[in-house]
Amino acid sequence: MDTLTTELPETCIEMRAASLYDLYEADEVAWLDEMSRLAAENRTVEMDLVHLSEYLSDMASRDRREVKSRLAVLLTHLLKWEFQPDRRSGSWQSTLIEQRSEILDIVSSRTLYNHGMAVLDDAYLIARRRAAAETELPITAFPVTCGWTLDEIIADEME
């Protein structure tokens, strides 16, 4: 029998799974490194698939939340920029630049770009309320619906 076989006895796989479970609980980064190594070596039978599935789902949710959050921040500053031109500051402009840069990095994934388009109206409603609170203008001073497309929002030409 070939001792270099890639198949492990069932008891070894169970011990490995318990070890990976403990590693996940103790050190998530080390666990990720190990999952990456096992995947690269095509040793999927040994992987902690339960936690990996959970982790990947959490990552996707986090990325979607970040798109919406950054859009809301950017839209808030765009509304303030447009409706209070006399109060424009370098700080507001810096926020516009930073949020655009971050959103552009995130939406380079087509899936997250599509998500940005899907949540644009919700992000705008959040931004509209924030802009009203921050500017002390009545909420009615701001349009009810977003007048910008996602591409316009993340373009540098809006300032």
N, C-alpha and C positions, 0 to 999 in steps of 0.2 A: 504494500500500500504506500502511496506517495505521501510523505509527511509534510509536503509543502502545499497540500490541498488548501483551497481558499474557504472550504466549508468547515465550520466549527461545530463541535458536538453541541447538542442542545443545552447542556448544563453550562458550557462556556458562554453561550449566547445569553442565557439568563443572568449569569454573573456579570457579564459585560453591561447588560441593560441596567441592572441594579447600580453598578458603578457609575454609569452615565447619568442616571437619575440623581444620584448623590452629587455628582459634579455639577449638574444643572442647578441644584439647590444651593450649592456652596459658591460656585464661581461661574457665572453665566458666560463670561468672555472665554474662559478656558473651555467650557462646554461647546461654545460656538467654534472655536479652533478645532476641537476634536470632531465635531460634526462635519466641518469643512474637509478635514483630512480624510475621514471615512468616505465622504461623498467622492472626493477626488480619486480615491482608490477603489471606487465602485463597491464598497462594502456596506451596502444598504441594509442588509440583514442585521448588522450590528448597531445600526443607528437608533437613536432615541426618537422615533418618529412621532410619538404622542406630543412630546415637548416641542419638537421641531415644527410640527403643524401649528401648534398654539403660538409659538414664537413668530412664525411667518405671518400668521393672521394678525397678530398684534402689531407687527411692523407695518403691514399694509394699512391698518386702521390709523396708526400714528402718522403715516405719510399723508393720508387723506385729511386728517385733522389739521396737520400743518399747512396744507394748501389753503384750506378755508380760513384758518387763523391769520395767515400772512396776507391773504386777499382782504380780509376785514381791516387789518391795520393799514394796508396800502390804500384802500378805498377811503378810510377815515381821513387820512392825510390828503388825499386828492380832493375830497370834499372841502376840507378846511382850506386848502390851497386855492380852490376855485371861489369859495364863498367868503373868504376873508383875505383878499389879496394884500390889504394894508398890514396884515400881521405875519406875512410870510417871513420865514427865518431860515437860516442855514441849517438849523436842527430839523425843521420840517423837510427841507430838501434832502438832507442826509438820510432821513428815514425813507423817503421815496426811493432814493438810490439803493439803499440797503435792501428794502423789501422787494424791489424789482429784481435785484441781483439774485436774492435767495429764491424767489418764485421761479425765475428763469431756470435756475439749476434744477429745481424740483420738477417742473413741468417739461423738462427735456424727455421725461418718460411720457409716451403718448397716453398711457392709461391715466396718469396724474393730470395731464393737460385736459383730457376729457372730463376728469373729475372737477377740475377747476371751472370748466364751462358749466357743469351741472350744478355746482354750489354757488355760482356767481350771484344769483339773486338773493340767496340766504346771507351770503357774506355782505352784500350791499345793505340789507336790512339792519344787520348788526352795525355796520359802519355808519349808517344814517343816524342811528340812535346815539352812537358814540360821538359823532361829529356835533350833534345837537347839544349833548352834554358838555363837551369840551369847549365849544364856541359860545355856549349860552344863547345860541340862536334857537328860535322855535323849530321843532322838527319839520314843520310845514315849509320852512325856508328851503328845505332840500327836496329834490325830486323824489317822488314815491318809488320810481323804478330806476334801475341803473341805466344810464345813458351811454355806457361804454361797453365795448366788447372786451373779452379777455386779452386779445392781442393789443388793443389800444391801451389797456390798463398797464400792461407790462412793457410797452414801448417807452423809450426815453423821451420821445417828442412831446409828451403831455405837459411838461412843466411850463 
